[in-house]
Structure formats: structure tokens, C-alpha cells
């Protein structure tokens, strides 16, 4: 089992990727990786990423660094499990640039909605932290769910009724 990853180790990975990648790429941080960088969690088990483009150059570098740095790396994002929201790329906050690698947090609306769809206790705690840090608002979550509802049929694993209920429950709570 690999050790958990803190902010310093995530940044070490990003710097190493930036040194290896020659062509421009955007890397979107997701889940626990965003939580560690923003600071509402001290560490995460996996570094979850969405690369664009997912070129051989970048994927080889990720594969090599996974072993060299002893870090769990997963290519996963809410866009694998939920419909995209208009403007998600523009709403993905900038983290930094390492060489030709531009790093952003994936749109926090999508991250929060994906966590609410999955519904684990740790996911609900993360969404509460996102709300508390002002990374997403209750209105944005309700509007995001509404915007994606017509496309949810494309994601048969999603239990629409449970998803809607969890969004309603967390957005009706008083702010932390």
C-alpha cells in the first residue's frame, strides 16, 4: 500500500510532470487532490486527475512517476460519471503552471455534484467543506443538477431520485 499524499507530494508530482511534458497540456485536479491543495483535508489516498489532452506523452510520464514517487494516481473525474455542465472549463480555478503543464481544479460544481451522486459520508463531508470554503454555493448545486437532469439517462448507474434527494438535503441546510 502506498502512503497518503499531502500538498507537498502533490506539488512534487506536478513539478515532475512539468519537467517531462513538452507539449501543452491542462491537468484538472479532482476530489481529494483538490481537497489537499485547497486545504480542507491534510492528505488523500489517490491523486485523481483529468488530463487534456490525454496524450501518450503525458500518460507515460504519469505511469512512470506513479512508481518513482510511490503515489497512487487515478485518471478519473466527474465527467466520467455525470454530464458536463456548460462553462466547466472556464469555471475550473487555476492552480499553477509547471513547464508546459497548466493545472486547474476541475469545476467545483461538478466535483460537488459527483460527490453528492455517490453519497458516501466522506463525500458529503467534502461537499460541506466546499460550501464552507465558498468554492460552490447551494444555488450553483441546485442549478447544476437542473442543468444536467435531461442528460442523466446517458449515465445508467446514476440513481436520479437519490441524487436529487442528496442535493436537496445539503442545499437546504443552513450555511456552516
N, C-alpha and C positions, 0 to 999 in steps of 0.2 A: 504494500500500500504506500502510495506517495504521500508526502507531507502536505498539509494545507498550505494555501498560497495567501500571502499578505500583500499589501500595497507595494512594498519594495520588490517582491518577487514578480508581481505582475509587470511593474515597470522595467525590471531586468529582462523579462521576456520581450516586451515591446521594443526595447533598445536593441536586443539581439536580432529581432526580426527586421528592424530598420536597417541594420548593418548588412543583412543578407539580401534584402529585396531591392532590386534595381529599378523595376518599373513601378509607376504609381499605383498604389492600392489604398483602399479605405477599409479599415478594420473596425467593426462595430462590436463594442463590449456589451455583454448581456449578463443578466442575473446577478449571481454572487460576485462576478468580476466588477460590475458596476457598483455593487454594494460596498466592496472593499475600497475602490477608488474614491467614491463619494464619502465614505467613512461611517456608514451606519452598521457595518459589520467589520470585525478585525481581520477575518480570513474567510476563505472559501475552499471547498474541496476541489472544484474544477474551474478552469478558465474557459468560459463559454464565449465563443466568437462567431461572428458572421463576416467573412471576407468578401469584398467586392473589388475586382473580380476574384473568383476562386481559381486563380491560375496555378499551373504546375509549379511555378517558381515559389509562390507563397506557400502552397500546400507542402512542398518538400521541406521548406525551411521550418514550418510548423512541426512536421513529423520529426525532423532532426532535433529540434530544440526541446520537444517533449521529453526525449530521452536524456539529452545533455543537461537540461536544467531540472530533471526529475519533477515535472509538472504534468498534471492531468489537463489535457486540452480537449475540448469538445467543440465541434462545429455545429452549433445549434442556436436557434433564435426563435422568437415568437412567430416569425414569418414562416416557419416550418409547420406551425400548428394552428395559425389563425390567419384570416385575411389581412392584407396590408391596409393601412389607413392612409388616405391621401396626405401628402406632405411629410411622410415619416422621415425621409432623408433630411429634409430641412430642419426638422424638429429633433434631430439627433445631436445632442450637445457635444461640442468639440472638447477633446481631452488633450491632444498634443500631436506633434509630428516628430517622427524618428526617421530620418533619411527620406525615402520615397513613401513611407508608410504614414498615412493620416489616420488618426484614431479618434473615434467618437463613441459615446454611449448610444446604443440603439434607443430610439424614441421611447421615453419613459411611459407614454400612454400604452404602447404595445407591450412593454415589459410588464407593467402592472396588470393589464388585461390577461396576459398569458398566465400570470401567477394566479389570478382570480379564477381563470378557467380550470387550472389544475387543482387549486383549492387546498393544498397541504397547509398545515398550521404555520410552517416556516414561510410559505408563500404569502399567507395572509399577514404575517408579521412584517414581511418585506414591503408589502403594499402600504401598510400603516406607516412604515418608515418613509416611504416615498411621499406620502401625503404630508407627513410631519415636516419633511425637508423642503416642501414646496416644489418637488420635482414634477408633480402631477396634481391636478385638482379633482374633486369629486365630479364636477361638471364635465371635465375632459373625459373621465372614465365613462360616465353615462353617455356622452355624445359619441365616444369611440365605439362603445358597444352598439349603439343605434346605427352607426355608420357601417359596421361590419355584419349586422344581422342578415342582410339579404344574401351575403356570400357564405354564411356559415354552413350551408348544405354541402359545400365543397370539402368540408372537414368533418367526415362522419364520426370521428372519435369524440367530437365536442357534444356534450350534453347541454343543449341550449337552455333548458329550463334551470338547471343547476347553476350554470354560468350566470344567467340573468339574476338569479336569487343572490348569489355571492356579490355581484356588482351592486345590487340594491342595498344589501346589508352593510357593506363597507362605506358606501356613499351617503347613507342616511345617518351614520354615526356622527356625533359632534366632533369637530376637529380636535386632534390631540393637543 
